[in-house]
Amino acid sequence: MSSRLHASLRRGVQPICDSRTGEVRVPLTLYALDEVQDYPDLVLSRGEVEALFAHLRVVLVPVPEQTTARPEAVR
C-alpha cells in the first residue's frame, strides 16, 4: 500500500520560516490514493533546506551543454 501514499503542499497555507533559527515548516497534506489521511508539517533545518534547494536546482535547472566546436559561418 505504500506505493499509493503521496503528499502535496497544503492548499492555501504558506511555508513558515523562523528567521532566527532558519527552520522551515512546510504544511503538507498526506493522501492514500485520493483520500486525505493527515495534515503533517515537514520541518527542515537551515542546512537541510540549503541542501534540498541545491539538489532541486541541479535536477530542475539543467546547465546548457558546453561545446568546443566553432559554430558554422552564416552564409
C-alpha positions in Angstrom: 0.0 0.0 0.0 3.0 2.4 0.5 3.1 3.0 -3.3 -0.3 4.6 -3.0 0.8 7.2 -0.5 1.8 10.6 -1.5 2.0 14.2 -0.1 1.2 17.6 -1.6 1.6 21.1 -0.4 -1.4 22.1 1.7 -3.6 24.4 -0.4 -3.9 28.0 0.9 -1.2 27.6 3.5 2.3 29.1 3.0 5.5 27.6 4.4 6.8 29.4 7.5 10.4 30.3 8.1 11.9 31.1 11.5 14.4 33.8 10.6 16.2 33.4 13.9 16.9 29.6 13.6 16.5 29.1 9.8 13.9 26.3 10.5 11.4 25.9 7.7 8.0 24.4 8.3 6.2 23.2 5.1 2.5 22.3 5.6 1.6 19.1 3.7 -1.5 17.0 3.0 -0.9 13.3 3.1 -3.0 11.1 0.8 -3.7 7.4 0.3 -4.7 7.4 -3.4 -7.0 10.4 -3.4 -8.2 10.1 0.2 -6.8 12.6 2.8 -5.0 10.8 5.6 -3.4 13.6 7.6 -2.1 17.1 7.6 1.6 16.8 8.7 4.2 19.5 8.6 7.6 18.9 7.0 10.2 20.6 9.3 13.6 21.2 7.9 16.7 22.8 9.4 18.5 25.6 7.6 21.2 23.1 6.4 18.6 20.7 5.1 16.8 23.5 3.3 20.0 24.6 1.7 20.9 21.0 0.6 17.4 20.4 -0.8 17.5 23.7 -2.7 20.9 22.9 -4.2 19.7 19.4 -5.2 16.5 20.7 -6.8 18.4 23.4 -8.6 20.7 20.7 -10.2 17.8 18.5 -11.1 15.3 21.1 -12.3 17.6 23.7 -13.9 19.8 21.9 -16.5 23.1 23.5 -17.4 23.4 24.1 -21.1 26.0 21.8 -22.7 29.4 23.4 -23.4 30.6 22.9 -26.9 34.1 23.4 -28.1 33.2 23.2 -31.8 33.1 26.5 -33.5 29.7 27.5 -35.0 29.4 27.4 -38.7 29.7 30.6 -40.6 26.4 32.2 -41.6 26.0 32.2 -45.3 
